[in-house]
């Protein structure tokens, strides 16, 4: 009987040791996997572009991210006339001024360039501007179009988003 008790005590002790070893192994595996995931995330973040300060994700000179905006005389927030996420409304641009169309859209395949036309003396002139890739106050040269209405009234017409120019 005493031999049986020794065996039971040994078996119980062995099972507890085995269970503790399995728990240690599981904890070690979890730590290892967590460390690998953390290192992999850090590597991906190091090479990924920043989203909060990326071009097209901030308001630039009064024009919100994703909008196309129209300015009168100066390309500044206090000269903003109209802004839209879809299309600027058709409008008559009074003579004696310069107007700017600014594309603060975001990169989107097939839909990040803004096209518009001006109509003056029966002649349509077409324009296409790229989305702004700069951040902060700066604007890409190709993301803003100048309309010269110094000598005559000009109609801003036929506008919309599209793919590459």
C-alpha positions as CSV (number, residue, x, y, z in Angstrom):
1,X,0.0,0.0,0.0
2,X,2.8,2.4,0.8
3,X,4.3,1.7,-2.7
4,X,1.0,2.6,-4.3
5,X,0.9,5.9,-2.4
6,X,4.5,6.7,-3.4
7,X,3.6,6.0,-7.0
8,X,0.4,8.2,-6.8
9,X,2.4,11.0,-5.2
10,X,5.0,10.7,-7.8
11,X,2.5,10.6,-10.6
12,X,0.7,13.7,-9.2
13,X,3.9,15.5,-8.8
14,X,5.0,14.6,-12.4
15,X,1.6,15.8,-13.8
16,X,2.0,19.1,-12.0
17,X,5.5,19.5,-13.2
18,X,4.4,18.7,-16.8
19,X,1.6,21.2,-16.5
20,X,4.0,23.9,-15.2
21,X,6.4,23.2,-18.0
22,X,3.6,23.4,-20.6
23,X,2.5,26.8,-19.1
24,X,6.1,28.0,-19.2
25,X,6.4,26.9,-22.8
26,X,3.2,28.6,-23.7
27,X,4.2,31.8,-22.0
28,X,7.5,31.7,-23.8
29,X,5.8,31.1,-27.1
30,X,3.4,33.9,-26.5
31,X,6.2,36.3,-25.6
32,X,8.2,35.2,-28.6
33,X,5.3,35.6,-31.0
34,X,4.4,39.0,-29.5
35,X,8.0,40.2,-29.8
36,X,8.1,39.1,-33.5
37,X,4.8,40.9,-34.2
38,X,6.1,44.0,-32.5
39,X,9.4,44.0,-34.5
40,X,7.5,43.4,-37.7
41,X,5.1,46.3,-37.0
42,X,8.0,48.6,-36.2
43,X,9.6,47.7,-39.5
44,X,6.4,48.3,-41.5
45,X,5.8,51.6,-39.8
46,X,9.4,52.7,-40.5
47,X,8.8,52.4,-44.2
48,X,5.1,53.4,-44.4
49,X,4.2,57.0,-45.3
50,X,2.9,59.1,-42.5
51,X,-0.9,59.4,-42.8
52,X,-1.6,62.3,-40.5
53,X,0.7,64.7,-42.3
54,X,0.4,63.3,-45.8
55,X,-0.5,65.4,-48.7
56,X,-4.2,65.8,-49.3
57,X,-5.1,65.0,-45.8
58,X,-5.0,68.5,-44.4
59,X,-6.7,71.8,-45.0
60,X,-4.4,74.0,-47.2
61,X,-5.2,77.7,-47.5
62,X,-8.8,77.1,-46.4
63,X,-9.4,74.2,-48.8
64,X,-10.2,71.0,-46.9
65,X,-8.8,67.6,-47.8
66,X,-10.7,66.1,-50.7
67,X,-12.1,69.4,-52.0
68,X,-11.6,71.5,-55.1
69,X,-11.6,75.2,-54.3
70,X,-12.0,78.5,-56.2
71,X,-10.1,81.6,-55.2
72,X,-10.4,85.2,-56.4
73,X,-7.2,87.2,-57.0
74,X,-5.0,85.4,-54.5
75,X,-4.5,81.8,-53.6
76,X,-5.0,82.5,-49.9
77,X,-7.7,81.4,-47.4
78,X,-9.2,84.8,-47.2
79,X,-9.7,84.8,-51.0
80,X,-11.6,81.5,-51.0
81,X,-14.9,81.9,-53.0
82,X,-16.2,78.3,-53.2
83,X,-15.2,74.8,-52.1
84,X,-16.7,71.5,-53.0
85,X,-16.2,67.7,-52.6
86,X,-17.9,67.1,-55.9
87,X,-17.9,69.9,-58.4
88,X,-17.7,73.7,-58.3
89,X,-20.9,75.2,-59.6
90,X,-21.0,76.8,-63.0
91,X,-20.3,80.5,-62.5
92,X,-19.5,83.7,-64.3
93,X,-16.0,85.0,-63.3
94,X,-16.1,88.8,-63.4
95,X,-13.5,90.6,-65.5
96,X,-10.7,92.5,-63.9
97,X,-9.6,89.6,-61.7
98,X,-7.4,86.4,-61.6
99,X,-9.0,83.2,-60.4
100,X,-7.4,80.1,-59.1
101,X,-8.8,76.5,-59.1
102,X,-7.0,74.4,-56.5
103,X,-7.2,70.6,-56.3
104,X,-6.8,69.4,-52.7
105,X,-8.1,66.0,-53.5
106,X,-6.5,62.8,-52.3
107,X,-4.8,60.1,-54.4
108,X,-7.4,57.8,-55.8
109,X,-7.0,55.8,-59.0
110,X,-9.2,57.2,-61.8
111,X,-10.6,60.1,-59.7
112,X,-7.9,62.4,-58.3
113,X,-7.5,64.9,-61.2
114,X,-9.9,67.8,-61.6
115,X,-10.9,68.9,-65.0
116,X,-12.7,72.1,-65.9
117,X,-13.3,74.4,-68.9
118,X,-13.6,78.1,-69.3
119,X,-15.8,79.7,-71.9
120,X,-14.8,83.1,-73.3
121,X,-16.0,84.7,-76.5
122,X,-17.5,81.4,-77.6
123,X,-14.3,79.4,-77.2
124,X,-13.9,76.6,-74.7
125,X,-10.5,76.1,-73.1
126,X,-9.8,72.8,-71.2
127,X,-7.7,72.4,-68.0
128,X,-6.7,69.4,-65.9
129,X,-5.0,69.8,-62.5
130,X,-3.3,67.1,-60.5
131,X,-4.1,66.6,-56.8
132,X,-1.8,68.4,-54.4
133,X,1.1,66.3,-53.1
134,X,2.6,68.9,-50.8
135,X,1.9,69.4,-47.1
136,X,1.1,72.4,-45.0
137,X,1.1,75.7,-46.7
138,X,2.8,74.6,-49.9
139,X,1.0,73.8,-53.1
140,X,2.3,71.8,-56.1
141,X,2.7,73.8,-59.3
142,X,0.4,71.3,-61.2
143,X,-2.4,71.3,-58.5
144,X,-3.6,74.9,-59.1
145,X,-4.8,76.4,-62.3
146,X,-4.8,80.2,-63.0
147,X,-7.7,81.7,-64.9
148,X,-7.0,85.2,-66.3
149,X,-10.3,87.2,-66.5
150,X,-8.5,90.6,-66.6
151,X,-9.9,91.6,-70.0
152,X,-13.3,89.9,-70.1
153,X,-15.9,87.9,-68.1
154,X,-15.3,84.1,-68.2
155,X,-17.6,81.3,-67.6
156,X,-16.3,78.4,-65.5
157,X,-18.1,75.3,-66.9
158,X,-18.0,71.5,-67.5
159,X,-16.1,70.4,-64.4
160,X,-15.5,67.0,-62.8
161,X,-13.1,64.5,-61.2
162,X,-11.3,62.0,-63.4
163,X,-8.1,60.0,-64.0
164,X,-4.7,61.0,-65.3
165,X,-4.6,64.1,-67.5
